Amino acid sequence: MRRMAVELLQDEGGHAVPALADLVAAIGAVILVVGAATGEDVVTILGGIMLAVGILSSGLLRHLQIDYDIYERLERLENPSSDDD
């Protein structure tokens, strides 16, 4: 199980880490709804914070994990002579 998780995190696609942030956002949304339904202010606030952190970190992690690698590859394709410097 551990080996499978490590392979997933090191996969070339790079989608595992942003998916963890999406999971945090989904859990935060559930906590937010439960807190709002029961009238618990603290639970509602914590769920909202968790949802916001999950959404923001998902975009950031997706950008860092996937987009930077794509930009690096494109840069190497456009400027193959810069590797010699």
Secondary structure by P-SEA (a helix, b strand, c coil): caaaaaaaaaccccaaaaaaaaaaaaaaaaaaaaaaaaccaaaaaaaaaaaaaaaaaaaaaaaaccaaaaaaaaaaaaccccccc
